[in-house]
Amino acid sequence: MPISETPASPVVIRSRRVVLPDGERPADVLVRDGRIEQIAAHGSLLVGDALLTDLGDTALLPGLVDTHVHVNEPGRTEWEGFATATKAAATGGVTTIIDMPLNSVPPTTTVDGLEAKRKIAEGQSWVDLGFWGGAIPGNVGDLEPLHREGVFGFKSFLAPSGVDEFPHVEQEELEAALAEQARIGALAIIHAEDPAVLEAAPQQPGVHYRDFLASRPDDAEAAAVARLLDTARRTGARVHILHVSSAAVLPLLRQAREDGVRVTAETCPHYLTLAAEEVPDGDTAFKCCPPIRDESNRDLLWTALAAGEFIAVVSDHSPSTPDLKLLKRYGGSGDFAAAWGGIASLQLGLPAIWTEARRRGHSLAEVVRWMSGGPAELAGLTGTKGAIAVGCDADLVAFDPDAEFAVVAEELHHRNPVTPYAGKTLSGVVRTTWLRGRAVDVEAAPFGRQIVRTTDEEGDLS
């Protein structure tokens, strides 16, 4: 893709609140040729013709890494596309995203599907961009070629995905996929809900959120995770549990790690900041699968997050058009059973998490670990992304943690004005986002790059 040149002149960014891997402190950060060259005492760097940006008390964070984004292009670009998704990402302080292998058409389950995405994404990205592959029934032979092409791992569903072109894997197919991924050294990322439990759960259509919640019980996640972990034990695969919503899976993960299973897990801003008790009937902007659960469950997720049991907090940005969400304000029925299940929040993850984290006594350094360093580690990008450290890409965010704003869905860069955060007041405003040392202007030409997995095998993160 055409790439604009990085600035010839070095840049010094100064702040009294620089969030470094070892904590927050005043510092100067010298950027040259797109990378961080030096970190020095606050006020100490005056490097020749370096341009100085003094942020004062505005915090300087590493750019966020979001490893769970559904861009949907090609095929469902009316839901979201590379231009709109990456503008939203950059505006929200996210400088690297990894795109999920669905809901695009074709999905990223073959090298041809990957090339279709790469081609259409050229010149459209305001952030750096990578791709996951997909493991579905019948494509075991495609996994090694995709791995050689640099995908970051392979996503599978244990229950129906919601789109016909990306079917879920039955147990025999899961065994085969994990065995092959163990052989080639690839990471398996799994949507873990059990279809038998879902089928047995009460299915009551309508506008009441409590009925939708009953249709996706905790047991569906727990049963699927238990089965997945048993399969990982047998195959030796490294597995990552996507979008954990239920605290019922936490004891299973703890035991598996004690047993030596290579397993990590993530959760999402909506599970940490929203609760079933506050979901209005008929407001299907809140629908996602697995679902937003109750306040007591949310507290348990926060306890686990603080204890280091989740490697990452990522968006699972899964947007659609308003008509598919059946939103009442657009003339829809508000039927939770029939509406598309996905949360649109890519631009809002950082302030949403910071608002709740600060309320619970957590620091900006912790938020950075959850949303930048951890996801970078998951994807094998440590040393390049996810930290303000010498040698890393100068992906940086000026973040005012004390400023507040009211969310107006129509003002977001997401393609469609649908988000459960509409009308909420959040703390923390992104003032500037730098990608490899250049300030991102979403009204100017994009200069994001496509990135690939470069390690032969991701490290053992269990």
Beta strands, then each sheet from edge to edge (+ up, - down):
strand 1: 11-20
strand 2: 23-32
strand 3: 35-41
strand 4: 51-54
strand 5: 59-62
strand 6: 64-69
strand 7: 94-99
strand 8: 128-131
strand 9: 133-134
strand 10: 154-157
strand 11: 187-191
strand 12: 238-241
strand 13: 263-267
strand 14: 312-313
strand 15: 396-406
strand 16: 425-435
strand 17: 438-439
sheet 1: 3+ 2- 1+ 4+
sheet 2: 5+ 15- 16+ 17-
sheet 3: 6+ 7+ 8+
sheet 4: 9+ 10+ 11+ 12+ 13+ 14+
end
